[in-house]
Amino acid sequence: ASVSDGRGVDWTPEQRIDAGSGNGFGVVVGVAVVGSNVYAAWRDGRADNGAAELYFNRSLDGGQTWLGERRVPTVAPHGAEFVQGTRLRAFAQGAADTLHLVFTRRASASSVVDELYLVSSFDGGSSFGPPVAIPRLPPGSADVDGFDVALDGGALYVAWADDRNGLDDPWLQVSSDGGATWLPADTELDQDVSSSGSVNTGPLLAASAGRLAVGRKPEQPQHDG
């Protein structure tokens, strides 16, 4: 990891923030900053057996020093998880920051179905709660393709595309209590039944002052000639 003074002109020397070894891989997929606290999460394949797990590290002094990595608890036990991607969001709340890690994972190396989950920390990353499934569907019943996360005060918004209806439609879920509870049903963001009903990229989210904006790119129908 390397940090800048905010202008992007000067950067500190790079520091390694993981402790992996061997032939595994590490892909940073989430960074968040709250004051002088810097948080990083990544997809890690150090098990070297096809598995990919979720790891996390944090700095409390603007990235000068790091406290040490930790494996974030997901759905499967150590060495048997298949994380595909994640988004990290953090905000100041009370004495410690609140962190939300939304991630996709597969049940096995041969699976092609991405499931969507949330893990949260309410003590600045010292500990994480158990994973919570976000779509109001049985796990594995729809393939998630692309997702995004936004925070606005105490509200947590998650949007994604899945194929529960045969094509990749965009969906939204909202939690007002940090992911403990969610709306009873997912909200479909595309109600235009005359369109192809599919998005070719995941939705993008932005939230501020009680307003939510969603961007998506619909799949264009193919025409002959």
PyMOL commands that set and color helices and strands:
alter all, ss='L'
color gray80, all
select strands_A, chain A and resi 26-34+37-44+53-59+70-71+82-93+96-106+115-121+132-133+144-152+155-162+169-175+187-188+204-208+211-215
alter strands_A, ss='S'
color yellow, strands_A
deselect
rebuild
show_as cartoon
